[in-house]
Amino acid sequence: MHPTTTTLPRPHGRHLAGALLLYAAVTAASVWLGALKPATLGSTLASAAVTAAGTMAMAFYYLRWTGYPRWGFLGAAAILAASAIVSPLVVRDPAAWVADVRPMLWLNPWFLMIVGLTPPSKRAVCAPGLPWSGWMLVGAAALFTVIAWAAVAFSA
């Protein structure tokens, strides 16, 4: 966690533009790789790897601004990145992965981008300054993974 005696730097417009550019590049590359015809295990793994790498890149980009504990922020990023990497192995049919999983992977870097902007506070239940905020962030990432995989399982 950041020391409580220091003020966290806040991102400026150019930092937000950098995050949006990173997000757009990751999403576009992942969609392009996931849309290769015919879909193969290799193309789905490549698409998932781009999302995983972009998720971790977004986490490291926002690490200096987030009010959440660093371990919780990076832990949530690791869970989301791992879920992206493992998803082509969970959904073994590449065409089904492209149709059912790929459209949900945009959430992974986006979640960290939005959560990274949450101002430090102790007033809300999910506020970064609370003692359980790191665990809440890790739990939210795990919950998003379970919800996404459950949606895919029920759609089959």
CYANA upper distance limits for C-alpha pairs under 8 A (distance plus 0.5 A):
  1 MET  CA     67 GLY  CA      8.18
  1 MET  CA     68 TYR  CA      7.18
  1 MET  CA     69 PRO  CA      4.45
  1 MET  CA     70 ARG  CA      6.03
  1 MET  CA     71 TRP  CA      8.05
  2 HIS  CA      6 THR  CA      8.18
  2 HIS  CA      8 LEU  CA      8.30
  2 HIS  CA     67 GLY  CA      7.62
  2 HIS  CA     69 PRO  CA      7.28
  2 HIS  CA     70 ARG  CA      8.17
  8 LEU  CA     64 ARG  CA      8.35
  8 LEU  CA     65 TRP  CA      6.74
  8 LEU  CA     66 THR  CA      8.27
  8 LEU  CA     67 GLY  CA      7.66
  9 PRO  CA     64 ARG  CA      7.92
  9 PRO  CA     65 TRP  CA      6.32
 10 ARG  CA     65 TRP  CA      6.32
 11 PRO  CA     15 HIS  CA      6.02
 11 PRO  CA     16 LEU  CA      7.10
 11 PRO  CA     65 TRP  CA      7.12
 12 HIS  CA     16 LEU  CA      6.89
 13 GLY  CA     17 ALA  CA      6.59
 14 ARG  CA     18 GLY  CA      6.61
 15 HIS  CA     19 ALA  CA      6.76
 16 LEU  CA     20 LEU  CA      6.67
 17 ALA  CA     21 LEU  CA      6.55
 18 GLY  CA     22 LEU  CA      6.61
 19 ALA  CA     23 TYR  CA      6.54
 19 ALA  CA     58 MET  CA      7.62
 19 ALA  CA     61 TYR  CA      8.08
 19 ALA  CA    113 MET  CA      7.65
 20 LEU  CA     24 ALA  CA      6.49
 21 LEU  CA     25 ALA  CA      6.56
 22 LEU  CA     26 VAL  CA      6.61
 22 LEU  CA     54 GLY  CA      7.98
 22 LEU  CA     58 MET  CA      7.93
 23 TYR  CA     27 THR  CA      6.57
 23 TYR  CA     54 GLY  CA      7.88
 23 TYR  CA     58 MET  CA      8.21
 23 TYR  CA    109 PRO  CA      7.15
 23 TYR  CA    110 TRP  CA      7.55
 24 ALA  CA     28 ALA  CA      6.41
 25 ALA  CA     29 ALA  CA      6.50
 26 VAL  CA     30 SER  CA      6.51
 26 VAL  CA     50 VAL  CA      6.92
 26 VAL  CA     51 THR  CA      6.68
 26 VAL  CA     54 GLY  CA      6.07
 27 THR  CA     31 VAL  CA      6.52
 27 THR  CA     51 THR  CA      7.59
 27 THR  CA    106 TRP  CA      6.63
 28 ALA  CA     32 TRP  CA      6.50
 29 ALA  CA     33 LEU  CA      6.61
 29 ALA  CA     47 SER  CA      7.81
 29 ALA  CA     50 VAL  CA      7.52
 30 SER  CA     34 GLY  CA      6.45
 30 SER  CA     46 ALA  CA      8.19
 30 SER  CA     47 SER  CA      4.92
 30 SER  CA     48 ALA  CA      7.34
 30 SER  CA     50 VAL  CA      6.21
 30 SER  CA     51 THR  CA      6.60
 31 VAL  CA     35 ALA  CA      6.48
 31 VAL  CA     47 SER  CA      7.41
 31 VAL  CA    102 ARG  CA      7.82
 32 TRP  CA     36 LEU  CA      7.23
 32 TRP  CA     47 SER  CA      8.29
 33 LEU  CA     43 SER  CA      6.35
 33 LEU  CA     44 THR  CA      7.67
 33 LEU  CA     46 ALA  CA      7.12
 33 LEU  CA     47 SER  CA      5.58
 34 GLY  CA     39 ALA  CA      7.69
 34 GLY  CA     43 SER  CA      6.48
 34 GLY  CA     44 THR  CA      6.03
 34 GLY  CA     46 ALA  CA      8.25
 34 GLY  CA     47 SER  CA      5.73
 34 GLY  CA     98 VAL  CA      6.50
 34 GLY  CA    102 ARG  CA      7.40
 35 ALA  CA     39 ALA  CA      7.52
 35 ALA  CA     98 VAL  CA      7.53
 36 LEU  CA     43 SER  CA      7.31
 39 ALA  CA     43 SER  CA      6.76
 39 ALA  CA     44 THR  CA      7.51
 39 ALA  CA     94 PRO  CA      5.94
 39 ALA  CA     95 ALA  CA      6.19
 39 ALA  CA     98 VAL  CA      7.94
 40 THR  CA     44 THR  CA      6.77
 40 THR  CA     94 PRO  CA      5.94
 40 THR  CA     95 ALA  CA      8.22
 41 LEU  CA     45 LEU  CA      6.52
 41 LEU  CA     88 PRO  CA      7.52
 41 LEU  CA     92 ARG  CA      8.34
 41 LEU  CA     93 ASP  CA      8.41
 41 LEU  CA     94 PRO  CA      6.23
 42 GLY  CA     46 ALA  CA      6.58
 43 SER  CA     47 SER  CA      6.61
 44 THR  CA     48 ALA  CA      6.56
 44 THR  CA     88 PRO  CA      6.55
 44 THR  CA     94 PRO  CA      6.90
 44 THR  CA     97 TRP  CA      7.82
 44 THR  CA     98 VAL  CA      7.76
 45 LEU  CA     49 ALA  CA      6.44
 45 LEU  CA     85 ILE  CA      7.30
 45 LEU  CA     88 PRO  CA      6.59
 46 ALA  CA     50 VAL  CA      6.73
 47 SER  CA     51 THR  CA      6.98
 48 ALA  CA     52 ALA  CA      6.64
 48 ALA  CA     84 ALA  CA      5.71
 48 ALA  CA     85 ILE  CA      5.69
 48 ALA  CA     87 SER  CA      7.95
 48 ALA  CA     88 PRO  CA      7.87
 48 ALA  CA    102 ARG  CA      8.44
 49 ALA  CA     53 ALA  CA      6.50
 49 ALA  CA     84 ALA  CA      7.62
 49 ALA  CA     85 ILE  CA      6.19
 50 VAL  CA     54 GLY  CA      6.46
 51 THR  CA     55 THR  CA      6.46
 51 THR  CA     81 ALA  CA      7.61
 51 THR  CA     84 ALA  CA      7.13
 51 THR  CA    105 LEU  CA      7.43
 51 THR  CA    106 TRP  CA      8.19
 51 THR  CA    108 ASN  CA      7.97
 51 THR  CA    109 PRO  CA      8.00
 52 ALA  CA     56 MET  CA      6.85
 52 ALA  CA     80 LEU  CA      7.76
 52 ALA  CA     81 ALA  CA      4.56
 52 ALA  CA     82 ALA  CA      7.36
 52 ALA  CA     84 ALA  CA      6.27
 52 ALA  CA     85 ILE  CA      6.83
 53 ALA  CA     57 ALA  CA      6.55
 53 ALA  CA     81 ALA  CA      7.57
 54 GLY  CA     58 MET  CA      6.51
 54 GLY  CA    109 PRO  CA      6.92
 55 THR  CA     59 ALA  CA      6.80
 55 THR  CA     77 ALA  CA      6.74
 55 THR  CA     80 LEU  CA      7.70
 55 THR  CA     81 ALA  CA      6.47
 55 THR  CA    108 ASN  CA      6.45
 55 THR  CA    109 PRO  CA      4.86
 55 THR  CA    112 LEU  CA      8.02
 56 MET  CA     60 PHE  CA      6.77
 56 MET  CA     74 LEU  CA      8.34
 56 MET  CA     77 ALA  CA      6.34
 56 MET  CA     78 ALA  CA      7.47
 56 MET  CA     81 ALA  CA      7.24
 56 MET  CA    109 PRO  CA      8.27
 57 ALA  CA     61 TYR  CA      6.51
 58 MET  CA     62 TYR  CA      6.67
 58 MET  CA    109 PRO  CA      6.54
 58 MET  CA    112 LEU  CA      7.15
 58 MET  CA    113 MET  CA      7.09
 59 ALA  CA     63 LEU  CA      6.37
 59 ALA  CA     73 PHE  CA      7.54
 59 ALA  CA     74 LEU  CA      6.89
 59 ALA  CA     77 ALA  CA      6.67
 59 ALA  CA    109 PRO  CA      8.28
 59 ALA  CA    112 LEU  CA      6.66
 59 ALA  CA    113 MET  CA      8.10
 59 ALA  CA    116 GLY  CA      8.49
 60 PHE  CA     64 ARG  CA      8.30
 60 PHE  CA     74 LEU  CA      8.35
 62 TYR  CA     66 THR  CA      6.60
 62 TYR  CA    112 LEU  CA      8.29
 62 TYR  CA    113 MET  CA      7.55
 62 TYR  CA    116 GLY  CA      6.18
 63 LEU  CA     70 ARG  CA      7.29
 63 LEU  CA     73 PHE  CA      8.02
 63 LEU  CA    116 GLY  CA      7.91
 65 TRP  CA    116 GLY  CA      7.09
 65 TRP  CA    117 LEU  CA      7.73
 66 THR  CA     70 ARG  CA      8.41
 66 THR  CA     73 PHE  CA      8.49
 66 THR  CA    115 VAL  CA      8.11
 66 THR  CA    116 GLY  CA      5.13
 66 THR  CA    117 LEU  CA      6.88
 66 THR  CA    118 THR  CA      7.47
 66 THR  CA    119 PRO  CA      8.11
 66 THR  CA    120 PRO  CA      8.32
 67 GLY  CA    116 GLY  CA      7.91
 67 GLY  CA    118 THR  CA      7.59
 67 GLY  CA    119 PRO  CA      7.03
 67 GLY  CA    120 PRO  CA      5.48
 67 GLY  CA    128 PRO  CA      5.68
 67 GLY  CA    129 GLY  CA      7.27
 68 TYR  CA     72 GLY  CA      7.32
 68 TYR  CA     73 PHE  CA      6.82
 68 TYR  CA    116 GLY  CA      8.33
 68 TYR  CA    120 PRO  CA      8.18
 68 TYR  CA    128 PRO  CA      4.98
 68 TYR  CA    129 GLY  CA      7.30
 68 TYR  CA    133 SER  CA      6.99
 68 TYR  CA    134 GLY  CA      6.73
 69 PRO  CA     73 PHE  CA      6.75
 69 PRO  CA    128 PRO  CA      7.92
 69 PRO  CA    133 SER  CA      7.85
 69 PRO  CA    134 GLY  CA      6.01
 70 ARG  CA     74 LEU  CA      6.51
 70 ARG  CA    134 GLY  CA      8.39
 71 TRP  CA     75 GLY  CA      6.23
 71 TRP  CA    134 GLY  CA      7.48
 72 GLY  CA     76 ALA  CA      6.52
 72 GLY  CA    133 SER  CA      8.13
 72 GLY  CA    134 GLY  CA      4.55
 72 GLY  CA    135 TRP  CA      6.75
 72 GLY  CA    137 LEU  CA      6.52
 72 GLY  CA    138 VAL  CA      6.33
 73 PHE  CA     77 ALA  CA      6.82
 73 PHE  CA    112 LEU  CA      8.34
 73 PHE  CA    134 GLY  CA      7.32
 73 PHE  CA    137 LEU  CA      7.20
 73 PHE  CA    138 VAL  CA      7.89
 74 LEU  CA     78 ALA  CA      6.57
 75 GLY  CA     79 ILE  CA      6.77
 75 GLY  CA    138 VAL  CA      6.44
 76 ALA  CA     80 LEU  CA      6.75
 76 ALA  CA    137 LEU  CA      6.53
 76 ALA  CA    138 VAL  CA      5.01
 76 ALA  CA    139 GLY  CA      8.23
 76 ALA  CA    140 ALA  CA      8.16
 76 ALA  CA    141 ALA  CA      5.76
 76 ALA  CA    142 ALA  CA      8.11
 77 ALA  CA     81 ALA  CA      6.48
 77 ALA  CA    108 ASN  CA      8.33
 77 ALA  CA    112 LEU  CA      7.67
 77 ALA  CA    141 ALA  CA      8.13
 78 ALA  CA     82 ALA  CA      6.43
 79 ILE  CA     83 SER  CA      6.57
 79 ILE  CA    138 VAL  CA      8.09
 79 ILE  CA    141 ALA  CA      6.81
 79 ILE  CA    142 ALA  CA      7.03
 80 LEU  CA     84 ALA  CA      6.82
 80 LEU  CA    108 ASN  CA      6.26
 80 LEU  CA    141 ALA  CA      6.62
 80 LEU  CA    142 ALA  CA      8.05
 80 LEU  CA    145 THR  CA      7.47
 81 ALA  CA     85 ILE  CA      6.83
 81 ALA  CA    108 ASN  CA      7.85
 82 ALA  CA     86 VAL  CA      6.53
 83 SER  CA     87 SER  CA      6.39
 83 SER  CA    145 THR  CA      6.89
 84 ALA  CA     88 PRO  CA      8.34
 84 ALA  CA    105 LEU  CA      7.41
 86 VAL  CA     90 VAL  CA      6.83
 87 SER  CA     91 VAL  CA      6.62
 87 SER  CA     97 TRP  CA      8.31
 87 SER  CA    101 VAL  CA      7.90
 88 PRO  CA     92 ARG  CA      6.48
 88 PRO  CA     93 ASP  CA      8.41
 88 PRO  CA     94 PRO  CA      7.58
 88 PRO  CA     97 TRP  CA      6.87
 91 VAL  CA     96 ALA  CA      7.51
 91 VAL  CA     97 TRP  CA      6.28
 92 ARG  CA     96 ALA  CA      8.41
 92 ARG  CA     97 TRP  CA      7.90
 93 ASP  CA     97 TRP  CA      6.71
 94 PRO  CA     98 VAL  CA      6.69
 95 ALA  CA     99 ALA  CA      6.73
 96 ALA  CA    100 ASP  CA      6.23
 96 ALA  CA    101 VAL  CA      8.10
 97 TRP  CA    101 VAL  CA      5.45
 97 TRP  CA    102 ARG  CA      6.71
 98 VAL  CA    102 ARG  CA      5.53
 98 VAL  CA    103 PRO  CA      7.91
 99 ALA  CA    103 PRO  CA      7.55
100 ASP  CA    104 MET  CA      8.10
100 ASP  CA    152 VAL  CA      6.48
100 ASP  CA    155 SER  CA      8.45
101 VAL  CA    105 LEU  CA      7.26
101 VAL  CA    148 ALA  CA      8.17
101 VAL  CA    152 VAL  CA      7.29
102 ARG  CA    106 TRP  CA      8.43
104 MET  CA    148 ALA  CA      7.69
106 TRP  CA    110 TRP  CA      6.99
107 LEU  CA    111 PHE  CA      6.22
108 ASN  CA    112 LEU  CA      7.49
109 PRO  CA    113 MET  CA      6.73
110 TRP  CA    114 ILE  CA      6.69
111 PHE  CA    115 VAL  CA      6.50
112 LEU  CA    116 GLY  CA      6.13
113 MET  CA    117 LEU  CA      7.21
114 ILE  CA    118 THR  CA      7.48
118 THR  CA    127 ALA  CA      8.23
118 THR  CA    128 PRO  CA      7.86
119 PRO  CA    127 ALA  CA      8.45
119 PRO  CA    128 PRO  CA      7.95
120 PRO  CA    127 ALA  CA      7.17
120 PRO  CA    128 PRO  CA      5.90
120 PRO  CA    129 GLY  CA      6.34
121 SER  CA    127 ALA  CA      6.00
121 SER  CA    128 PRO  CA      6.69
121 SER  CA    129 GLY  CA      5.91
121 SER  CA    130 LEU  CA      8.43
122 LYS  CA    127 ALA  CA      6.00
122 LYS  CA    128 PRO  CA      7.52
122 LYS  CA    129 GLY  CA      5.56
122 LYS  CA    130 LEU  CA      6.25
123 ARG  CA    127 ALA  CA      7.04
125 VAL  CA    130 LEU  CA      8.46
126 CYS  CA    130 LEU  CA      8.11
126 CYS  CA    133 SER  CA      6.81
126 CYS  CA    136 MET  CA      7.75
127 ALA  CA    133 SER  CA      7.11
128 PRO  CA    133 SER  CA      5.95
128 PRO  CA    134 GLY  CA      8.23
129 GLY  CA    133 SER  CA      7.38
132 TRP  CA    136 MET  CA      6.61
133 SER  CA    137 LEU  CA      6.67
134 GLY  CA    138 VAL  CA      6.88
135 TRP  CA    139 GLY  CA      6.44
136 MET  CA    140 ALA  CA      6.51
137 LEU  CA    141 ALA  CA      6.85
138 VAL  CA    142 ALA  CA      6.80
139 GLY  CA    143 LEU  CA      6.48
140 ALA  CA    144 PHE  CA      6.60
141 ALA  CA    145 THR  CA      6.81
142 ALA  CA    146 VAL  CA      6.78
143 LEU  CA    147 ILE  CA      6.57
144 PHE  CA    148 ALA  CA      6.58
145 THR  CA    149 TRP  CA      6.68
146 VAL  CA    150 ALA  CA      6.42
147 ILE  CA    151 ALA  CA      6.56
148 ALA  CA    152 VAL  CA      6.87
149 TRP  CA    153 ALA  CA      6.65
150 ALA  CA    154 PHE  CA      6.57
151 ALA  CA    155 SER  CA      6.58
152 VAL  CA    156 ALA  CA      6.94
